[in-house]
Amino acid sequence: MIICIVIEDVLSQARWDAIVERVHAYTPLLVVAKHGRLYSGTDNLDGLRSLVQKIRAHAALAPDRTSALLCALYGTCGRLDAYASAEEVPTSVLLNIPELDLHEQDAERLSLFGMRTIGDLSALQERHLRVQFGSAGSRLHTFLTSQSSALPLYVPPPDIISRIRFDDAQREPGVLVETLHYCVSQTVQELAPQLCWRIEVAVLDKADELCAQRGRVLRNGVTTVDAILVHARALLRELLHPTRLWWGIRVRLASLTPPQAAQTQLFVERKTAQDVSNGMLPRYAQVMKRVEILNPWSIVPEHYARLVRYSQDPQGNV
């Protein structure tokens, strides 16, 4: 059985990474199909059911990936239900799958031909769909008849972690803030020139395990010590408690992306005669003159052009 989780709301990449990471905490079998859609194993159904309810996602448990996706789109938001197949799912659900490129008139045409459910549609051959819908019909047949392979082990994206262990348990904010600054400095050395979009600060217990953790998804990517410390200190304040003992502190930077590309100027832009004149005008306006064309069709020099002094109008032209 395979679980499909679909989030239709537009999420930032950092928020989507955080959701994928939480799903991976419940099962090692995971495939991220695209932004907002993933398939996972069933190792911890209770944890996945709670996560689906919390993030208000569409989810379904089915024998294969195609059935799980169709049932998830047809199911209730925030619930994880099990289905034996997708035969009873209405064909209108196909409009919510962008890669099929189907429109409302296509769903109406299927309904007019009596194809109201996925079970009815699966009985058609590729040539039937291709005659009615062209290349979109071929994609639809391939989607419905595709055989999904077993879910592989998920390999999480790289992150940067720095942790410090204390010889004795600490609870004084001054010591913790100083240690936090040192951990952030270490992570920034590995971060450059990448951008960080998620920051986590965690408390380590005596067994070097996480006993409390706070995280934050950033609106903009950061790469400097000062920018990261602003968020790390806020997370540290949330974790401080009079009865909490800190045997260590861990700082984690996740959702790393390369720096944004900038357009490089390949050729040096040369100044024109007008640019040079505008630069000299404030100092030599009394002696500078320009040629004013009077009549471009005249052959008499006096009627063709004359020399006039430079002057600047309110629009900035000279």
C-alpha positions in Angstrom: 0.0 0.0 0.0 1.1 3.5 -0.8 0.1 6.9 0.7 -0.2 9.9 -1.5 -0.2 13.4 0.1 -1.2 16.4 -2.0 -1.1 20.0 -0.9 -3.0 22.3 -3.4 -2.1 25.6 -1.7 0.9 27.3 -3.1 3.8 26.8 -0.7 7.3 28.2 -0.7 10.0 25.6 -1.3 11.3 25.9 2.2 7.9 25.1 3.7 7.5 22.2 1.3 10.9 20.9 2.4 9.8 21.1 6.0 6.7 19.0 5.3 8.8 16.4 3.4 11.2 16.2 6.3 8.3 15.6 8.7 6.9 12.8 6.5 10.4 11.3 6.3 10.5 11.2 10.1 7.6 8.7 10.0 8.7 6.5 7.1 12.0 6.0 5.2 10.2 5.1 2.0 9.4 8.3 0.2 9.2 9.8 -3.3 8.7 13.5 -4.0 6.9 13.5 -7.3 6.7 17.3 -7.7 6.2 20.4 -5.6 3.2 19.7 -3.4 2.9 16.0 -4.1 4.6 13.0 -2.6 4.2 9.3 -2.1 5.2 7.6 1.2 5.2 4.2 2.9 3.0 3.2 5.8 5.4 2.6 8.6 3.7 5.0 11.0 0.1 5.5 10.0 -0.9 7.3 13.2 1.9 9.9 12.8 1.1 10.4 9.1 -2.6 10.7 9.9 -1.9 13.4 12.5 0.3 15.2 10.1 -2.3 15.2 7.3 -4.9 16.5 9.7 -2.6 19.3 10.9 -1.4 20.6 7.5 -4.9 20.1 6.0 -3.7 18.1 3.1 -5.4 15.7 0.7 -4.2 12.1 1.3 -5.2 8.6 0.6 -4.0 5.0 1.1 -4.2 2.8 -2.0 -2.5 -0.2 -3.7 -0.6 1.9 -6.3 0.6 5.5 -6.9 -2.1 6.3 -9.6 -4.9 5.1 -7.4 -3.5 6.8 -4.4 -3.3 10.2 -6.3 -6.8 9.9 -7.7 -8.3 8.9 -4.3 -6.4 11.7 -2.5 -7.8 14.4 -4.9 -11.3 13.0 -4.4 -11.0 12.5 -0.7 -11.8 14.9 2.2 -9.2 17.5 3.1 -7.4 16.7 6.3 -8.3 13.0 6.3 -6.3 9.9 5.5 -8.6 7.2 4.2 -7.9 3.8 2.7 -9.2 2.7 -0.7 -9.2 -0.7 -2.5 -9.1 1.0 -5.9 -9.9 4.3 -7.7 -12.7 2.8 -9.9 -15.4 4.8 -8.2 -13.6 8.1 -8.4 -15.4 10.5 -10.8 -13.5 11.6 -14.0 -13.8 15.2 -13.0 -10.9 14.6 -10.6 -8.6 14.4 -13.7 -8.9 18.2 -14.1 -6.9 18.7 -10.9 -3.8 16.9 -12.4 -1.9 19.6 -14.4 0.3 17.2 -16.3 -2.7 15.7 -18.1 -3.6 19.1 -19.5 -7.4 18.4 -19.6 -10.1 21.1 -19.6 -13.7 21.3 -18.5 -15.0 20.6 -21.9 -13.0 17.3 -21.9 -14.7 16.3 -18.7 -18.1 17.1 -20.2 -17.2 15.0 -23.3 -16.3 12.1 -21.1 -19.6 12.4 -19.3 -21.6 12.5 -22.5 -19.9 9.3 -23.7 -20.9 7.6 -20.4 -17.4 7.7 -18.9 -18.3 9.1 -15.4 -15.8 7.2 -13.3 -12.2 6.1 -13.5 -13.5 2.5 -13.8 -15.4 3.3 -16.9 -12.5 5.2 -18.4 -10.0 2.4 -17.7 -12.0 0.1 -20.1 -11.1 2.3 -23.1 -8.0 1.6 -25.2 -5.5 4.3 -26.2 -6.8 4.6 -29.7 -10.2 5.5 -28.4 -8.8 8.3 -26.2 -6.5 9.5 -28.9 -9.3 9.9 -31.4 -11.3 12.1 -29.0 -8.5 14.0 -27.2 -5.4 13.7 -29.4 -2.1 13.8 -27.6 -3.9 14.5 -24.3 -5.8 11.2 -24.7 -2.5 9.4 -25.1 -1.1 11.0 -21.9 -4.3 10.1 -20.1 -4.1 6.4 -21.1 -0.4 6.3 -20.1 -1.3 7.8 -16.7 -4.0 5.3 -16.0 -2.1 2.2 -17.1 1.3 3.1 -15.8 2.9 0.5 -13.4 4.4 2.1 -10.3 7.5 0.6 -8.8 8.2 0.1 -5.1 9.1 3.1 -3.1 12.8 3.6 -2.6 14.6 4.8 0.5 14.5 8.6 0.6 17.8 10.5 0.6 17.3 13.9 2.3 18.9 17.0 0.8 22.1 18.2 2.4 22.0 20.4 5.5 24.6 22.0 7.9 24.6 21.0 11.5 26.8 22.3 14.4 26.5 21.0 17.9 28.3 21.7 21.2 28.3 19.5 24.3 28.6 20.8 27.8 30.6 19.1 30.5 27.9 20.1 33.0 24.3 20.9 32.5 23.7 24.6 31.7 20.7 26.8 32.1 22.2 30.3 32.2 21.1 32.4 29.2 24.5 34.1 28.9 26.4 30.8 28.4 23.7 29.5 26.0 23.8 32.7 23.9 27.6 32.6 23.7 27.5 29.0 22.6 24.8 29.7 20.1 27.0 32.4 18.5 29.8 30.0 18.2 27.6 27.3 16.6 26.2 29.8 14.1 29.7 31.0 13.2 30.7 27.4 12.4 27.7 26.8 10.2 28.2 30.0 8.2 31.7 28.9 7.3 30.2 25.9 5.6 27.2 27.8 4.2 28.8 30.4 2.0 28.0 31.2 -0.7 24.7 29.3 -0.4 21.4 30.7 1.0 19.6 29.3 4.0 15.8 29.2 4.2 15.2 27.2 7.4 16.9 27.5 10.8 16.5 25.1 13.7 17.8 25.3 17.3 17.6 22.2 19.5 18.3 21.2 23.1 20.5 18.1 23.7 19.9 15.9 26.7 22.5 13.9 28.6 22.3 11.0 26.1 23.0 13.5 23.2 19.4 13.2 21.9 17.1 16.0 21.0 14.7 16.8 23.9 13.3 20.1 22.6 13.5 21.9 19.2 12.2 25.0 17.5 12.4 25.9 13.9 11.6 28.8 11.6 11.0 29.1 7.9 12.4 32.4 6.5 10.8 34.7 4.0 14.2 35.5 2.4 17.3 33.4 2.2 20.2 34.4 4.5 23.9 33.8 4.4 25.5 36.0 7.0 26.1 35.5 10.7 24.1 38.5 11.8 21.1 37.6 9.8 21.1 34.0 11.1 21.7 35.1 14.7 18.6 37.2 14.7 16.4 34.1 14.1 18.5 31.8 16.2 18.3 34.0 19.3 14.5 34.2 18.9 14.3 30.4 18.8 16.6 30.1 21.8 14.4 32.4 23.8 11.4 30.1 23.1 13.4 27.1 24.4 14.6 28.7 27.6 12.8 27.5 30.7 13.8 27.7 34.4 13.6 23.9 34.8 15.2 22.9 31.5 18.8 21.6 31.7 20.9 22.0 28.6 23.6 19.3 28.1 24.3 20.6 24.6 22.9 22.8 21.8 22.5 22.1 18.1 22.0 24.5 15.3 20.8 23.2 11.9 20.6 25.1 8.6 18.3 23.5 6.0 16.7 24.2 2.6 20.0 25.4 1.2 20.0 27.0 -2.3 22.7 28.4 -4.5 22.9 32.2 -4.6 20.7 34.0 -7.1 22.3 34.6 -10.5 23.2 38.1 -11.5 23.5 39.5 -15.0 27.1 40.1 -15.9 28.0 43.1 -18.2 30.3 41.7 -20.8 31.0 44.9 -22.7 32.0 48.3 -21.3 29.4 50.9 -22.2 31.1 53.8 -23.9 29.9 57.4 -23.2 28.3 59.2 -26.1 29.0 62.8 -27.1 25.8 63.8 -25.4 26.9 62.2 -22.1 30.2 64.0 -22.3 28.5 67.3 -23.1 26.1 66.9 -20.1 29.1 66.3 -17.8 30.9 69.4 -19.0 27.8 71.6 -19.0 27.8 72.7 -15.3 31.4 74.1 -15.6 31.7 75.3 -19.2 28.1 76.3 -20.0 29.2 79.9 -20.9 31.5 78.8 -23.7 30.0 75.6 -25.0 28.0 75.7 -28.2 26.1 73.2 -30.2 24.9 73.0 -33.8 21.2 73.6 -34.3 19.7 72.4 -37.6 17.4 75.0 -39.2 16.6 73.5 -42.6 18.1 70.1 -43.4 17.1 70.6 -47.1 18.9 73.9 -47.6 22.2 74.1 -49.5 23.0 77.6 -48.1 25.1 77.2 -44.9 23.5 80.1 -43.2 20.0 78.6 -43.7 21.1 75.0 -43.0 22.4 75.4 -39.4 23.7 77.8 -36.7 25.7 77.7 -33.5 23.8 78.3 -30.3 24.7 78.1 -26.6 23.9 75.1 -24.5 20.8 75.5 -22.3 18.9 72.9 -20.1 15.1 72.8 -20.2 13.0 71.6 -17.2 12.9 68.1 -18.7 16.6 67.8 -18.4 17.3 68.0 -22.1 20.1 70.2 -23.5 
